[in-house]
Amino acid sequence: MRLLKLENSGEICLIERSRNDIPQYAILSHTWGPDGEEVTYDDMIKKSGEHKLGYKKIQFCGNQAKNDGLQYFWIDTCCIDKSSSAELSEAINSMFRWYQNSTKCYVYLADVSSRKRKAIDRCSESTWEPAFRDSKWFTRGWTLQELIAPRSVEFFSKEDEKLGDRKSLEQQLRDITGIPIHALRGEPLSHFNANERITWAARRITKLEEDKAYCLLGIFDVSMAAIYGEGGHRAYRRLLNEIKSHQLEQVPDARPALLSLEQAKSPTQEVWMVPFDKNSRFTGREPELARLEDMLFSKQQTTKLAITGLGGVGKTQLVIELLHRIASKQMHCSIIWISAVNMESLHQSYLDVARQLGISGCEDDKADVKRLVQQHLSKESIGRWLLVFDNADDLDMWITRIGPEQRSNPLIDYLPKSKQGAVVFTTRDRKIAVKLAQQNVVEVPAMGEDTATQLLEKCLVDPDLAKDRQETSELLLQLTYLPLAIVQAAAYINENTISLAGYLSLLAEQEEEVIDLLSEEFEDDGRYRDIKNPVATTWLISFDQIQRRDQLAADYLSFIACIEPKDIPQSLLPAGQSRKKEVDAIGTLMAYSFVNKRPADECLDLHRLVHLAIRNWLRKENLLAQSTERAILRLGEVFPDHDHQNRMAWRKYLAHAIYTLESNVASNDDDVRVSLVWKLGMCLYMDGRWNEAEKAFVRVIETRKKTRKRVLGEEHPDTLTSMNNLAFTWKEQGRNAESAKLMEDFVRLGTQVLGSHHPHILSSSETLNKWRLGNLAIDNIQT
């Protein structure tokens, strides 16, 4: 056995002592720092470790041993030659005895400070105690035996000040570790059954998975070879076999003890509270999964991540897949799922979690279960955990106070904090995601066509239906590659035994019929049973949340529903009370992934299926006609005249004016509508889009004829201009006779309204005469 000795000169020497000649010694219990920080056996041989941070602990242990009248001390990092596998295996099997035979065990807590102690002798009144309870030392596998084995255990802060010993701190130690006081006082470990002893280590972690088993060798007084690389489960099975053999040797009738051992839980067993099975249809998302796995447990603090995206894009399914992958890799990670759809589901989830974790007092009607769960998960001693809040979409629940009398704290105040913990949120609202997880936000994008095709094939009873790539591509395009829409379409196709072409034909119907199709209920094991699944229904929650949270954003949504959903200039949107409110409103719609902003031209695009769903929502609320009128009024305000200098401006608005004017929604103000039609026709005419211009001019003329008895009739200047331009349009189309007839009507009416000497009348009369002469010449040539 090697020991360290602090010489009078201050030099620390490494000495060899035979097993039969071991003097009294102190021993250090500590947690290792990052790689390269600890002083190693090789450093001691070469006398090259004084510059390392870990050297401070060696000096502390030597000085403390000297103060206690001990010449020698032992520290694992620099007394074991780990380059020798034989020596390392012997050390692992001897470790418990080395601690047990020590005169003093000093626990050095590098993460506990004693500088602000209120009282020297009363530990319960010391400000270091919260840090003491949360110390990393209580979470490590090897420190379990280092707490139990020695005759004397004393705890020290990072300033080398004594905090107390195992006797004075036994109440705190029992609460932190769950180890009975009798065991802390030295009662033989054989008095505690196998299940109980293994439970002491259940929440502890080790750097190497095999050490989860090896650190229990001394606890059960058994030995076995250390085989790093065999894996944690194999090491644990070997440990159980050794314990069984040992008990059979020591006790003639060991059946009760063996039964206890068979029932013992592995220290690698975790709590699994996820309401969904692994989704066999899950497809793609590998980049997002890889990024999430990289971000989890990557810092020495509670990791918080948020997954955001459009409702139905697959956020929950992504998390389910992530959790199952973590469970297959992390043997000692508890995974807990909380539904944050509303306060009722959230409270029930918290209560279920508290019961599963065995938290005392959770059944009390007056108990704050959220606080109990927070306090439990904040203990470093319970090990690694991952907490999921699914559907964290309600800002009021998370940021503002939630109690009926505004006395309860917002949910964000109930988040547990632990270096071994991670919290994952799923939310439709990117603004909430940023508030909860700051920069750690992962956005779930739309699926690509190949991935969407794979998902469709997995969902169909007859995958051969998707063999026609043209039909499949068209269907997926119509469904905008949205996973929920694909799953819903497949369910409808399966239930009604129709082809992809048949479903496509239904999507080609009027928007009311399409909405009915998208509102079809269907079964999906990967979604909540008490929440409606259809695509159209899914977004109603988001609509309502936006209305309650940002009225201007809701107004924008209603406005956009009445225009073309693509290439929307921000200048077209109604003005808000301030520029900031406009930016916030657009940000809200982007946060819900309803609109995307194109970097090149700052135009907005609205999701096509969302556009349909909003129009349906407005129709059911009897607001569609009102919203359409507002859109026409706004377009009338911003749509420019046909001056060639305005060409770029009118081209940005053309598609939106056409969409809105073609709406079959009844209008209460024909004057506003026809004024916009006239502007539209003039700009189309200037762009040489004769067929579209013709429709606009005809519409103006017909509308004015219907309103002849009103102030704005067919003699209105706009009507006359439309007649004139329509005549020219027909001329461009080769409809000479119709063009000449309309021009004659224009000259006749124009003379009555404007007078025969008006420039427009003179110009049109001259043009009409030229047309007549031209037509006459053509007739003579043909004759």
TABELGI-V87717 format. One record per helix or strand of 2 or more residues. SS is the DSSP state (H for helix, E for strand). FROM is the first residue (numbers start at 0). LEN is the number of residues. Records with the same first field share a line. If there is no record, write none. Layout:
SS=FROM-LEN, FROM-LEN
This chain:
E=1-5, 11-5, 24-5, 71-3, 103-5, 152-4, 161-4, 271-2, 302-6, 332-7, 383-7, 420-7, 440-3, 594-3, 603-3
H=40-6, 54-13, 75-4, 84-16, 122-3, 128-5, 135-4, 142-6, 169-8, 180-4, 188-3, 193-7, 210-4, 217-3, 231-19, 254-9, 285-10, 314-15, 342-15, 368-9, 379-3, 394-5, 410-4, 429-8, 448-11, 462-5, 468-10, 482-14, 499-8, 510-8, 534-15, 550-10, 569-3, 578-13, 607-13, 623-15, 643-18, 669-17, 689-17, 716-16, 735-19, 758-24
